[in-house]
Structure formats: C-alpha cells, structure tokens
Amino acid sequence: MNRVSSNKYKWYSPKKGSWKSNTDGTMDLLDGWCGLGILIRDHQGRIMASVVKKLRASGDVLFTELQAIIFGLEVAIWD
C-alpha cells in the first residue's frame, strides 16, 4: 500500500547567527538495530552538519528517541 505522508509540523528557523539541532530515532525490531540521526541547520535552513549512529535496539521506541536526543546534545557540545 502506498501512502502519501502529510507533515503537520513546520520547521522554525533559529535566530540569525544561531544553529538548530533536530534529532530522530528509529528502530527495526526484525533485525535488532536502531538508528539515531542529528541534523544541524543555520538560520537560513542550510545543513551545517549531519550525524548518524547505529546501535543495538533496546526494544523501546521512546528509549530510542531519548537516545537520539542525548546523542544530539553530545554532538552539540563537540569541539
């Protein structure tokens, strides 16, 4: 079945001179892995950095999302 995704969310840019980090986590219980993703954009929406990480899945979707948020914070403070 094909579905068209309707995104109800709008991305709001950060203040000029700032960057914004968006995170997401996804899980595939069939193969036992999860993925974490971070996208960092400037005030014009340009991608300044992106990072992905593959981990063993915990089996809990909310925990995977939390891992993505924590990973995003770690990336934000990298030198």
GIWOCOR-V135864 format. One record per residue. N is the residue number from 1. RES is the residue in one small letter. SS is DSSP state (~ for helix, > for strand, _ for the rest). PSI is psi in whole degrees, -180 to 180 (NA if undefined). Layout:
n = {N | N}
res = {RES | RES}
ss = {SS | SS}
psi = {PSI | PSI}
//
This chain:
n = {1 | 2 | 3 | 4 | 5 | 6 | 7 | 8 | 9 | 10 | 11 | 12 | 13 | 14 | 15 | 16 | 17 | 18 | 19 | 20 | 21 | 22 | 23 | 24 | 25 | 26 | 27 | 28 | 29 | 30 | 31 | 32 | 33 | 34 | 35 | 36 | 37 | 38 | 39 | 40 | 41 | 42 | 43 | 44 | 45 | 46 | 47 | 48 | 49 | 50 | 51 | 52 | 53 | 54 | 55 | 56 | 57 | 58 | 59 | 60 | 61 | 62 | 63 | 64 | 65 | 66 | 67 | 68 | 69 | 70 | 71 | 72 | 73 | 74 | 75 | 76 | 77 | 78 | 79}
res = {m | n | r | v | s | s | n | k | y | k | w | y | s | p | k | k | g | s | w | k | s | n | t | d | g | t | m | d | l | l | d | g | w | c | g | l | g | i | l | i | r | d | h | q | g | r | i | m | a | s | v | v | k | k | l | r | a | s | g | d | v | l | f | t | e | l | q | a | i | i | f | g | l | e | v | a | i | w | d}
ss = {_ | _ | _ | _ | _ | _ | _ | _ | _ | _ | _ | _ | _ | _ | _ | _ | _ | _ | > | > | > | > | > | > | > | > | > | > | _ | _ | _ | _ | > | > | > | > | > | > | > | > | > | > | _ | _ | _ | _ | > | > | > | > | > | > | > | > | > | > | _ | _ | _ | _ | ~ | ~ | ~ | ~ | ~ | ~ | ~ | ~ | ~ | ~ | ~ | ~ | ~ | ~ | ~ | ~ | _ | _ | _}
psi = {130 | 137 | 144 | 126 | 129 | 114 | 117 | -6 | 145 | 139 | 129 | 128 | 152 | 173 | 153 | 134 | -4 | 164 | 157 | 137 | 129 | 137 | 157 | 151 | 144 | 155 | 139 | 101 | -21 | -40 | -5 | 20 | 157 | 159 | 141 | 139 | 142 | 134 | 126 | 125 | 154 | -174 | -16 | 3 | 3 | 138 | 120 | -29 | 153 | 142 | 139 | 155 | 136 | 130 | 163 | 135 | 142 | -20 | -3 | 116 | -44 | -37 | -39 | -42 | -41 | -41 | -39 | -41 | -45 | -43 | -40 | -40 | -39 | -43 | -38 | -26 | 5 | 146 | NA}
//
